[in-house]
Amino acid sequence: MREFVFTVEYEKGADEVMDLFIGNPDLHSKTMAVHATNESMWRLDRITGPTEALEEFDAVVESVTLCNEVIGMCGAPVVEWNYETLSSTSNGRIVYSCREEGGGVQSIPYVAAKHIGDGLMMQAERRGKQYQWRLLIDDDTVGEIYEEVNDGLSEGLSLSVQRISEPECWLEEGFDSDELPPEQQAALEAAVEFGYYESPRRNTVKEISEKLGIPNSTLQYRLTRAEAWLAREFVTDTLGTEVEHRVDPDELEVSA
């Protein structure tokens, strides 16, 4: 199995719900589970953000689900949409939704289910103008899924592929500290132990380096590198979409 990561970008005005994410950069949605068959799609999402943005999200989604002219991501009519908020806090929601689409062009979960069949697994995240998807997939279905999704996108949407690789994000939960060199791990541990991150600080980098018996510049370098790694991991694994290079569509093989 391979991990197929691709992103659909939305222009403002192309989708009412995505407009909320475009207008509220701190609003973030991540699927806890998403499943699809040829008949229906159901999912569980965690949405986080400022209270005002979440209240606006509630109102817009309630309005959209009651509308008789809702269309799916790729332009397919939604014939039924059930939506329920399971948990609501000042800075988060957990919502369940189930919907059925009509015939013709269909949205990403339906397309994936058609080509992958039983055993389909997906993840999805929304932030800003980006709606990123991850699929566990066989190589011989990548091109077919890409081609059908790309051909069916509504006006104002564009598709880019980030990577096709080993399924890294499915096998890891949170940060993998094994990727951090031992000396940088030790530097972070010492900084925490000696109160460097407390407010006010109990010890400076210079004072900690003297306690450890290493040059001040060495400890500062290790801490800076470790903090940069933590920041990248947090943004990639917790906050949302990946920032890897885009794959040229010509590199995707499409089965005859």
Phi, psi and chi 1 to 4 in degrees:
 res  aa     phi    psi   chi1   chi2   chi3   chi4
   1 MET       -  147.4  -59.3  -67.3  -73.5      -
   2 ARG  -123.8  161.8  -55.0  -85.4  -80.9  172.8
   3 GLU  -103.5  119.4 -179.4 -178.7   53.4      -
   4 PHE  -105.2  112.3 -178.4   26.9      -      -
   5 VAL  -113.5  121.4 -177.7      -      -      -
   6 PHE  -143.0  159.7   59.4   94.2      -      -
   7 THR  -129.2  135.0  -61.1      -      -      -
   8 VAL  -103.2  123.8  176.8      -      -      -
   9 GLU  -103.0  138.4  -69.1 -166.0   -1.5      -
  10 TYR  -110.1  133.4  -72.7   70.2      -      -
  11 GLU   -79.9  149.0  -65.5  179.5    3.1      -
  12 LYS   -61.7  133.5 -170.7  169.6  179.9   58.5
  13 GLY    97.3  -10.2      -      -      -      -
  14 ALA   -79.5  -26.4      -      -      -      -
  15 ASP  -152.0  128.1 -178.5  -86.7      -      -
  16 GLU   -64.1  -40.7 -170.0  172.5    3.4      -
  17 VAL   -71.5  -43.6  176.7      -      -      -
  18 MET   -65.5  -26.2  -77.1  -59.1  -65.1      -
  19 ASP   -59.8  -31.3  -79.6   -8.7      -      -
  20 LEU   -63.9  -41.6  -76.9  175.4      -      -
  21 PHE   -69.4  -37.8  -70.7   88.0      -      -
  22 ILE   -64.4  -40.2  -64.6  172.6      -      -
  23 GLY   -81.0  -13.9      -      -      -      -
  24 ASN  -130.2   87.1  -64.8  -83.1      -      -
  25 PRO   -58.0  -23.0  -23.6   34.4      -      -
  26 ASP   -85.5   -4.9  -67.3  -31.1      -      -
  27 LEU   -81.0  132.4 -166.3   62.0      -      -
  28 HIS  -142.8  135.9  174.6 -130.4      -      -
  29 SER  -126.3  133.7  172.0      -      -      -
  30 LYS  -136.5  131.5 -174.2  171.3 -175.7  177.7
  31 THR   -72.6  136.3   59.9      -      -      -
  32 MET   -91.1  -26.6  -57.6  169.8   67.8      -
  33 ALA  -164.6  141.2      -      -      -      -
  34 VAL  -147.0  130.0   54.4      -      -      -
  35 HIS  -136.8  153.4  -55.1  -78.9      -      -
  36 ALA  -151.8  150.1      -      -      -      -
  37 THR  -127.8 -175.3   66.9      -      -      -
  38 ASN   -69.1  -16.5  -69.9  -32.4      -      -
  39 GLU  -101.2  -33.6  -70.0   75.7   35.4      -
  40 SER  -155.4  165.9   60.9      -      -      -
  41 MET  -135.3  133.3 -178.0  -94.1  -71.6      -
  42 TRP  -136.4  150.9   59.4  102.0      -      -
  43 ARG  -156.4  162.1   59.6 -168.5  -65.4  166.7
  44 LEU  -127.3  122.9 -161.9   61.7      -      -
  45 ASP  -122.3  145.0  -69.2  -87.3      -      -
  46 ARG  -108.0  120.5 -177.6 -170.9  -59.3  -85.0
  47 ILE  -112.3  127.9  -61.0   95.5      -      -
  48 THR  -126.5  152.7   57.4      -      -      -
  49 GLY   160.6 -176.3      -      -      -      -
  50 PRO   -61.8  151.2  -19.5   31.2      -      -
  51 THR   -54.9  -44.1  -59.3      -      -      -
  52 GLU   -64.0  -40.4  -64.2   79.4    3.9      -
  53 ALA   -67.4  -38.2      -      -      -      -
  54 LEU   -67.6  -38.2  -71.4  170.2      -      -
  55 GLU   -65.6  -37.2  -69.5  174.3  -12.8      -
  56 GLU   -67.8  -38.0 -171.5  177.0   -3.0      -
  57 PHE   -60.5  -46.1  175.8   86.8      -      -
  58 ASP   -55.5  -47.1  -66.4  -22.2      -      -
  59 ALA   -66.3  -43.2      -      -      -      -
  60 VAL   -67.3  -44.6  168.8      -      -      -
  61 VAL   -66.1  -39.9  171.9      -      -      -
  62 GLU   -61.2  -40.9 -178.1  178.3    0.6      -
  63 SER   -66.3  -42.5  171.9      -      -      -
  64 VAL   -66.8  -41.5  168.9      -      -      -
  65 THR   -67.9  -22.5   55.2      -      -      -
  66 LEU   -91.2   -6.1  -64.1  175.8      -      -
  67 CYS   -77.6  142.8  178.1      -      -      -
  68 ASN   -88.4   -1.9  -67.1  -35.6      -      -
  69 GLU  -122.8   32.4  -61.8  179.7   -6.4      -
  70 VAL   -71.7  139.8  175.0      -      -      -
  71 ILE  -119.2  152.9   60.4  172.5      -      -
  72 GLY   -76.2  178.5      -      -      -      -
  73 MET   -53.9  -39.9  173.9  178.6  -68.2      -
  74 CYS   -98.9   10.8  -59.9      -      -      -
  75 GLY   102.0    1.5      -      -      -      -
  76 ALA   -77.0  141.2      -      -      -      -
  77 PRO   -69.9  137.7   25.9  -34.8      -      -
  78 VAL   -90.8  115.3  175.5      -      -      -
  79 VAL   -89.1  -20.9  -62.7      -      -      -
  80 GLU  -155.2  136.6 -175.7  174.2   -9.0      -
  81 TRP  -144.0  111.3 -169.8   -8.9      -      -
  82 ASN  -104.5  132.1  -62.7  -47.7      -      -
  83 TYR  -140.1  131.1 -179.9   93.0      -      -
  84 GLU  -144.1  132.5 -179.0  179.1   -8.0      -
  85 THR   -85.5  115.4  -60.1      -      -      -
  86 LEU   -86.2  -29.5  -56.2 -178.3      -      -
  87 SER  -147.2  138.3  173.0      -      -      -
  88 SER  -138.8  122.7  177.8      -      -      -
  89 THR  -128.2  177.7   65.2      -      -      -
  90 SER   -64.4  -25.6   60.5      -      -      -
  91 ASN  -127.0   20.0   61.1   -3.8      -      -
  92 GLY  -165.6  157.1      -      -      -      -
  93 ARG  -138.2  148.8  -55.7  -77.4 -169.2  -86.4
  94 ILE  -122.4  120.2  -64.6  177.8      -      -
  95 VAL  -126.4  144.0  -63.0      -      -      -
  96 TYR  -109.7  138.6  166.5   84.1      -      -
  97 SER  -144.4  149.1   62.7      -      -      -
  98 CYS  -141.8  131.1  178.8      -      -      -
  99 ARG  -145.3  155.2   76.3 -175.4 -167.5 -172.5
 100 GLU  -120.6  139.2  -61.8  178.9   13.0      -
 101 GLU  -110.6  156.2  -66.7 -177.1   -2.3      -
 102 GLY   -78.5 -168.8      -      -      -      -
 103 GLY   -78.5  178.4      -      -      -      -
 104 GLY    87.4 -149.1      -      -      -      -
 105 VAL   -62.4  139.7  176.4      -      -      -
 106 GLN  -129.9  164.9  -66.2 -176.2  -49.4      -
 107 SER   -80.0  174.0   56.0      -      -      -
 108 ILE   -54.5  -49.4  -71.9  171.7      -      -
 109 PRO   -59.2  -37.4  -26.4   37.0      -      -
 110 TYR   -67.3  -43.1  -76.6   84.9      -      -
 111 VAL   -62.0  -44.9  172.6      -      -      -
 112 ALA   -63.0  -42.4      -      -      -      -
 113 ALA   -62.9  -37.6      -      -      -      -
 114 LYS   -64.5  -40.0  178.9  171.4   68.4  174.8
 115 HIS   -88.3  -30.8  -70.1  -76.8      -      -
 116 ILE   -93.4  -38.8  -61.1  174.5      -      -
 117 GLY    76.0 -149.7      -      -      -      -
 118 ASP   -58.6  141.7  -66.9  -16.5      -      -
 119 GLY    93.3    3.6      -      -      -      -
 120 LEU   -59.3  132.2  169.4   65.1      -      -
 121 MET  -132.3  134.0  -66.2 -170.3   67.6      -
 122 MET  -137.7  154.6  -64.4  175.0  -75.0      -
 123 GLN  -134.1  153.6  -66.1 -179.8  -14.7      -
 124 ALA  -150.7  148.7      -      -      -      -
 125 GLU  -140.6  146.0  -65.8 -170.8   49.4      -
 126 ARG  -125.6  131.0  -73.4  176.6  -74.8 -178.5
 127 ARG  -157.5  132.6  179.7 -177.7  -68.1  -81.6
 128 GLY    58.9 -132.4      -      -      -      -
 129 LYS   -89.8    2.0   64.3 -179.8 -179.3  179.6
 130 GLN  -105.1  136.7  -64.1 -172.5  -25.4      -
 131 TYR  -124.1  102.2 -158.4  149.3      -      -
 132 GLN  -102.1  138.8 -171.6  169.8   89.0      -
 133 TRP  -121.6  144.1  -67.6   81.6      -      -
 134 ARG  -126.5  129.3  -64.6 -179.5  175.7   89.8
 135 LEU  -124.0  140.3  -52.8 -179.7      -      -
 136 LEU   -87.0  126.0  -85.5 -175.6      -      -
 137 ILE  -152.1  153.8 -164.2  169.5      -      -
 138 ASP   -86.4  145.7  -69.0  -37.1      -      -
 139 ASP   -57.2  -32.6  -74.2  -17.8      -      -
 140 ASP   -75.5   -4.7   58.2   -1.1      -      -
 141 THR  -107.3   -6.4   59.1      -      -      -
 142 VAL   -59.6  -52.5  169.4      -      -      -
 143 GLY   -62.9  -38.6      -      -      -      -
 144 GLU   -64.5  -43.6  -64.8  172.9  -16.6      -
 145 ILE   -66.1  -45.4  -68.5  174.3      -      -
 146 TYR   -58.0  -48.0  170.7   85.5      -      -
 147 GLU   -62.8  -43.7 -169.1  172.7   74.1      -
 148 GLU   -70.4  -41.3 -175.6  167.0  -16.2      -
 149 VAL   -64.1  -46.6  169.9      -      -      -
 150 ASN   -63.0  -41.5 -169.6   55.9      -      -
 151 ASP   -67.8  -26.5  -70.9  -13.7      -      -
 152 GLY   -97.2    0.3      -      -      -      -
 153 LEU   -61.6  139.1  -69.6  178.5      -      -
 154 SER   -70.0  165.8  -56.7      -      -      -
 155 GLU   -62.0  137.2 -176.0  177.4   -5.8      -
 156 GLY    93.9    0.6      -      -      -      -
 157 LEU  -116.1  145.8  -81.3   64.2      -      -
 158 SER  -138.3  153.5   59.9      -      -      -
 159 LEU  -119.8  135.4  177.1   65.9      -      -
 160 SER  -135.9  148.0   63.3      -      -      -
 161 VAL  -105.2  127.6  177.3      -      -      -
 162 GLN   -87.3  -45.3  -83.0   64.3   59.6      -
 163 ARG  -169.3  159.2   60.2 -169.6  175.3   90.9
 164 ILE  -130.1  111.3  -55.5  169.7      -      -
 165 SER  -152.7 -174.7   66.8      -      -      -
 166 GLU   -61.1  148.2  -63.0  -58.2  -43.9      -
 167 PRO   -76.6   68.9   29.4  -35.7      -      -
 168 GLU   -63.5  -49.0  -60.7  173.0   -0.5      -
 169 CYS   -72.4  -12.6   72.5      -      -      -
 170 TRP   -86.8  -18.1  -59.3   79.8      -      -
 171 LEU  -100.9   -9.1  -55.8  178.3      -      -
 172 GLU  -117.7  145.6  -60.4  174.9   -1.1      -
 173 GLU  -124.8  110.1 -174.7   67.8   30.3      -
 174 GLY    78.7 -160.1      -      -      -      -
 175 PHE   -79.8  140.3  -60.3  164.3      -      -
 176 ASP   -99.9   99.7 -177.2    4.0      -      -
 177 SER   -67.4  -14.1   61.7      -      -      -
 178 ASP   -64.8  -20.7  -70.2  -18.8      -      -
 179 GLU   -77.9  -12.4  -64.8 -179.6    3.7      -
 180 LEU   -93.3  123.8 -164.6   63.4      -      -
 181 PRO   -54.2  145.3  -25.9   35.0      -      -
 182 PRO   -54.2  -39.7  -25.6   34.2      -      -
 183 GLU   -67.6  -30.8   63.4  -87.3   13.7      -
 184 GLN   -76.0  -36.9  -66.8  178.3   24.8      -
 185 GLN   -59.1  -45.1  -69.0 -172.1   40.1      -
 186 ALA   -63.7  -37.0      -      -      -      -
 187 ALA   -64.4  -44.2      -      -      -      -
 188 LEU   -62.9  -45.3  -83.7  177.2      -      -
 189 GLU   -60.5  -41.9  -68.9  168.8   -2.3      -
 190 ALA   -66.9  -40.0      -      -      -      -
 191 ALA   -62.3  -40.3      -      -      -      -
 192 VAL   -68.2  -45.4  171.9      -      -      -
 193 GLU   -59.7  -40.0  178.2 -177.7   -6.1      -
 194 PHE   -94.4   14.6  -69.8  111.8      -      -
 195 GLY    74.8   25.3      -      -      -      -
 196 TYR   -66.0  -32.5  176.7   71.5      -      -
 197 TYR   -94.8    5.0  -65.5  108.4      -      -
 198 GLU   -80.9  163.4  -64.9  178.1   11.0      -
 199 SER  -128.6  112.1 -178.0      -      -      -
 200 PRO   -75.2  160.9   29.4  -36.1      -      -
 201 ARG   -67.3  139.4  -74.5  176.6  174.9  162.4
 202 ARG   -85.3  -28.3  -72.8 -165.6  -74.2  112.3
 203 ASN  -145.4  145.9  -73.2  -80.2      -      -
 204 THR   -87.3  172.3   64.3      -      -      -
 205 VAL   -61.4  -40.5  171.1      -      -      -
 206 LYS   -61.9  -43.3 -176.1  175.6 -174.2  -58.7
 207 GLU   -67.4  -37.7  -69.1  168.6  -23.8      -
 208 ILE   -68.7  -40.6  -63.6  172.6      -      -
 209 SER   -62.6  -36.1   65.9      -      -      -
 210 GLU   -66.4  -38.6  -68.5  173.0   -8.9      -
 211 LYS   -65.5  -35.9  -63.6  177.2 -172.8  -67.2
 212 LEU   -84.9  -16.5  -61.6  177.6      -      -
 213 GLY    76.6   33.2      -      -      -      -
 214 ILE  -127.9  157.7   61.3  175.3      -      -
 215 PRO   -60.1  145.6  -23.6   33.9      -      -
 216 ASN   -57.8  -43.2  174.5   59.3      -      -
 217 SER   -64.4  -34.3   59.2      -      -      -
 218 THR   -66.7  -46.5  -61.4      -      -      -
 219 LEU   -64.0  -42.1  179.0   60.8      -      -
 220 GLN   -61.4  -41.6 -177.2   64.2   69.6      -
 221 TYR   -62.8  -45.7  172.5   80.5      -      -
 222 ARG   -64.6  -40.4  -67.7  174.1  179.6  174.3
 223 LEU   -65.2  -43.6  -84.1  178.4      -      -
 224 THR   -61.4  -43.3  -60.7      -      -      -
 225 ARG   -65.2  -42.1  -62.7  -75.0  -68.6 -178.8
 226 ALA   -66.4  -40.3      -      -      -      -
 227 GLU   -66.7  -37.5  -70.7  166.3   -7.5      -
 228 ALA   -64.3  -40.2      -      -      -      -
 229 TRP   -64.1  -44.4  176.9   84.4      -      -
 230 LEU   -59.7  -41.9  -76.9  172.5      -      -
 231 ALA   -63.8  -43.9      -      -      -      -
 232 ARG   -64.3  -43.3  -73.3 -166.9  -59.5  -88.5
 233 GLU   -62.3  -40.5  -70.8  -65.5  -59.9      -
 234 PHE   -63.6  -46.4  178.6   74.0      -      -
 235 VAL   -64.9  -43.9  169.7      -      -      -
 236 THR   -71.6  -46.8  -61.3      -      -      -
 237 ASP   -88.7  -23.9  -65.3  -18.1      -      -
 238 THR  -112.7  -43.0  -54.4      -      -      -
 239 LEU   -87.2  -24.1  -73.6 -176.5      -      -
 240 GLY   154.7 -138.7      -      -      -      -
 241 THR   -67.7  156.9   55.4      -      -      -
 242 GLU   -80.2  161.1  -61.9 -175.5   26.8      -
 243 VAL  -123.1   30.1  -69.0      -      -      -
 244 GLU   -77.5  170.7  -60.6 -171.9   32.2      -
 245 HIS   -64.3  155.5   73.3  -76.6      -      -
 246 ARG   -88.3  143.8  -63.9 -172.7  174.5 -171.1
 247 VAL   -91.4  135.7  175.4      -      -      -
 248 ASP   -68.3  126.2 -171.4  -28.6      -      -
 249 PRO   -54.6  -27.1  -27.0   35.9      -      -
 250 ASP   -66.7  -16.9  -68.6  -21.9      -      -
 251 GLU   -80.0  -12.1  -62.0  175.7   19.9      -
 252 LEU   -85.1  129.0  -55.4  178.1      -      -
 253 GLU   -86.4  129.8  -65.3 -176.6    0.9      -
 254 VAL  -108.0  120.6 -178.8      -      -      -
 255 SER   -67.3  145.1  -58.0      -      -      -
 256 ALA   -71.8      -      -      -      -      -
